[in-house]
Amino acid sequence: NVISFLLFLSPVPTFIKIWKDKTVMQFKPDPYVVTALNCAVWVFYGMPFVHPDSLLVVTINGIGLVIELIYVTIFFIYAEWQKRRKILVFLVVELIILGIIIFITLTFLFGTKARSMLVGIVAVVMNIAMYTSPLTVMRRVISTKSVKFMPFYLSLANFANGCIWFAYAFLKFDVYILIPNGLGALSGAIQLLLYAKYYKTTNWDDDGKPSEIEIPRNPTA
């Protein structure tokens, strides 16, 4: 939970810059909006009537949900109307998706085993989809031979986060936490290997634009 909490706080420098400059520049709201939905699904997964004894999952994702909503709010305040409209559309769609998941789970499924399976599968699919995002960043690193816009500490935190939740999943053998965290640890390891390979070829004095695609911060994946 401590590692996941630090991972949630990793975008703080970005939003301090947005707040000071009064503009969102070239950054996109997508990672924060998607992560908010991901946290909401994991909070529901950890409820006693869905998957009992999941206090750690509920607490960190509840905290993460609040943090991500704060990020989204700041982004909404300083974004132009086109990006604001995109955020609103995303949030409405996410509320509908979450509402459908909750309705189906509580109306048609009885017992924690069946409920855990449905919500767990949805959460795993979402996490796997989120872990395809860094592939674009990795491809850019390979093509430019530069890791300037792939932060080392974020990659390291993603790797540590994936490993420790992977270990946690083995303790109770929770396959729905095990699968995405295994992929998360693998993704983080690849990022660290790329960082080691291309660190010396990186031009740190280059003032290129920051990458618009950010590595997702996923506390349970």
N, C-alpha and C positions, 0 to 999 in steps of 0.2 A: 504493500500500500504506500509506503514511503517513496519507493522508486517511482511508482505510478503517479503519485502526487507531484513529484519533481518533473516528471514527463509532461504533465498537464500544464505546468508553469513555464515550460520551455518557450512558448511564443510571447511571453511577457515583453521582452525587448522590442519585438515587432510592434506590439500595440502601444508601447510607450512612444515609439517613433511616429506611429500613426496619430496619436493624441497630440504630440508636439507639432507635427507638420500639418495637422488638420486635414489630412488626405490619406486615402488608402493606397495611393500610388498604383503599382502594378500587381499588388497582392490580390488573391482571390478568396472569397468567403467559403468556398466549397469544403475545405478540410474541417473547418469549425462547425459548419452546419451538419455535415455528415457525422462527425464525431459526437455531436450532441444527440443525434438519433441513436447512434451506437450505444452510448452511455444509458439512454433511456431504456433500450431493449434489455441491456444487462441488468439494470436495476429491477426490471420486471421479472427477469429470469431468477434473480436472487430472492424474490419474495417467498415467504414460508409456504404459501399455498401453491407455488410453482416448483421451487427447488429448495427444500429446507436446509438449514445449517450453512447458509452462504452469506454470512454477515460481512466478510471481507469484500466480497464481490459487490454487495449492495452499497457499503459505505464509500468505497473509492469511486464507484461509478456515479453515486449520488453527488459527491463532491465535484467530480469531473463534469457532470451535467450542468451544475451551477456555473463553474468556471467557463465552460464553452458558451453558455448563454450570455455571459458577460462579454466574451470576445465578440460574439455575433452582434450584440447591442452596440458596442463601440464601433464595429465595422459599419453597421447600419447608419449610425449617426454621421460618419465622415465620408460615406460613399455617395457617388452620384446616383441619380434616380434609377438608371438602368440596373445597377448592381443591387440597389434596394429592392427593386421589383423581383429580381432573381432570388434574393434572400426570402422575401415574403412567399413566393411560389414554393420554394424548397420547404419552408417551415409548414405550410399548409399541407403539402404532400406528405411530409413526415408525420404530421399529426394524424392524418387519415390512415397511413400505414400502421402506426402504433395503435390507433383505435381499433383497426380491423384485427390485429394480432391479439389484443386484449379481449375483444368481444368473442372471437373464435375460441380462445383458450378457456375463458371462464364460462362460456355458454355450452360448448359442445364436448369439452374434455373434462373427465373426472379422474381425480387422483394425480399426485405429483409426478408420477413416472411419465404419464402421457403428456402432461403439460410441459414438463422439463424437455421432453423430446422435441415438441413443436417449437417452443421458444428457443431452445438450444440450437436447433438446425438453422432457424432464421438468423440467430446471432453469428453462427459460424459462417454462413454464406456472406453476411455483411462484412465480417472481418476479412475473409478471403478476398472479397472485392476491394476492400481498402488496401490490402497488401499488394495489389497489382499497381497501385499508384506510384510507389518508389521506383518501379521499373523504368519509368520515363526519366527520372532523375539519374538513375544509374547509367542509362543509355547516353545521357548528356555528358556524364563524367567520362565515359569511355571515349566518346567522339571528340571531346575537347581536351582530354587528358588533364582535366582540372577538377579539383574538389572544393573550389572556392565557395560554391553555393550548396554544398552538402555538409552542414555543420557536424564536426566530429563528435561533440558531446551529445548531440541529439541522436546520432547513430549509435553511440555507445550506450546511451540510456535505453534506446529501443531494444538493443541486444540484451542488456541486463534485465530489462522488463520482461522480454519474451522468455528468457531462461528461467527466471524465478517463478513466473506464473506457470510455466511448463512443469517445473518441479512440484509446485503446489497442486496441479491437476493430478499428478501421479499419486499423491498422498491419499486422495479419495477416489482416484481414477475417474475423474470427470472428463469424459471424452470431448464434451463440447468446449471445455476450456483448453484441453490438451492439444487438439488439432490446430486451432488458430495461433496458439502460443508457440507451437513447434515451428510453424511457418514464420512467425514473427522473429523468433530467435535466428532462424536461417537467413531471413531478410537482413537483419541487423549484422550478422556475421559477414555477409557478402558486401554490405556497405563498408564495414571496417577494412575488409581486404582491399576493396577499391581505393579506400583512403590511403592505405599503406602503399599501394602500387603507384598511385598518381600524385602523392604529396609533393615529391621532388620536382615534378613537371608542372606544378601549378604556379601560375603567375599571380602572386598575391597583390601586386600593384595594379592589376587590371581593374578598371572601374565599370565593368559590365553591369547590366541590369540584374537585379536579384531574380532568382528562379521563381516563376509563378506557381510552380507545383511544389508543394511541401510534403515532407514525409509525414504520414499520419501518426498521431499519438494515440495509441490504443492501450488502455490500462489492463485489459484482460485478454489481449490478443497480441 
